[in-house]
Amino acid sequence: MKVDQKRRWKTLLVAGATMALVAGMGSTLPSAYAGGKIATDDGNKYIDIGMGTRTRFSMVEDGSASGGQYSNTFGVDNARIYINGKIHKFVGFEFNTECFSCNNTTGGSSGSVGLLDAIGKFEINEQVNVWFGRMLVPTERGELNGPFYHAVYDGFRTPLNQSDFSGGFGVGGAGKYGRDNGVTFFGKVHPGGTHVQYVAGVFTGLQSAAGLGPNQRDSLKYAGRLTWNLLNEEKNPGYYTSGTYYGTAGDILAIAVGGEYQNAGAGSFANKSAFGSVVTDLLFEKVLPDNNGVVTVNAEYKRYWAQNLAAWNQADCFCMFSGSSATAYALYLFPNEIGIGRFQPYGRYTYVNSVFSNALDEFELGTNYIISGHNARISTYWRTGNLSTNGGFLGASPLVGTGQHQDSFNVALQLQY
């Protein structure tokens, strides 16, 4: 590997200048954002429309075409339209779109806009609610944050679930972008002044064609999650979560366990395997007294089960990761604004250990510039480790990829309305 020290220092200087320039634009940008809402007089019927976009500039060591220099890439990670509302006091809906494969320009294509979520909602009371349609599979905080509500720009650094690893719905697929077709039940109770939320769902999961793929009996997938908030209550739409509240929710201590299971949810026709996962995660957020800022800690541990190593060489294999992973990161939000926002430095460590190959890890150091919570944020971060060069950590065979050490540097922008 060739390390270009001059390029690295030049990049850090450019990133610093960019952050300083944005911080000085306080007189040119608004300080609050909200979606557009049209409502009836009684408030029981309304439609709310919004948008979200995330863009990034990346430099990856030895990532150029020659393999000897840093790559230089601008890309669009997400471009979404949000539509939700109510047609009755107890009946609502949600419809979201996404630009799929926005960064894939092969053959001149710039990605395609398609259906992300399509949910019919029966929200009766705090204890009993039912959603039908296409929605997030409820397992872990990382999934339910989605890309826009993580505490860091790129929250997905541990092995993916079925519906993340899959490229589509129907035969041969198991969902997309963490979504699947099914039904979800959720609610909340408050024992002893604490706050407990349950979520349980039944989904299509992996589907297989006759004679191809493992799930020949159309077994369904089951998923669930239980969250215990010991301090203040987290208040989010439905069963969604957030990786930080920037201190607006007060002190938070949330402990959760979740997972999913599908019989014959991995492997091939000749080598079937059940797929199961257990995930536990923690969110701790402390508002320091006397306006001294906010400390946030996120941690997650996953254990996945998917056997049959021989299936990885078969064309009809839906090859899931098997092993364990852990990630943890801590952030500190400064109390005072500089320009139009506040700085939030952080550090993160991720460890992935497959049962079939060597362990992988990665360190990440970065800084967020918080303009308006999750609605307007700029992030810069540097990564070092062998996680990114091993394609297996995403879900497929961990024997794929080089596992070599690699540095990368990113500058990213997130906006929502």
ABEGO torsion letter per residue (X at the ends): XBBBAAAAAAAAAAAAAAAAAAAAAAAABBABBBBBBBBBAAGABBBBBBBBBBBBBBBBBGABAAGABBBBBBBBABBBBBBBEBABAABBBBBBBBBBGAABABGGBAEBBBBABBBBBBBABAABBBBBEBBBBBABAAAAAEAAABABABABABBBBAAAABABBEBGBAEBGGBBBEBBBBBBBBBGGBBBBBBBBBBAEBBBBBGBEABAAGBBBBBBBBBBBABBBBBBBEABBBABAGGAAEBBBBBBBBEBBBBGABEBAABBBBBBBBBBBBBBBBBBBGGAEBBBBBBBBBBBBBBGAAAAABAABBBBBBEBBBBBBBBBBBABBBEABBBBBBBBBBBBBBAABBBBBBBBBBBBBBABEAABBBBBBBBBEAAAABAAAAGBBAABEAGBBBBBBBBBBBBBX
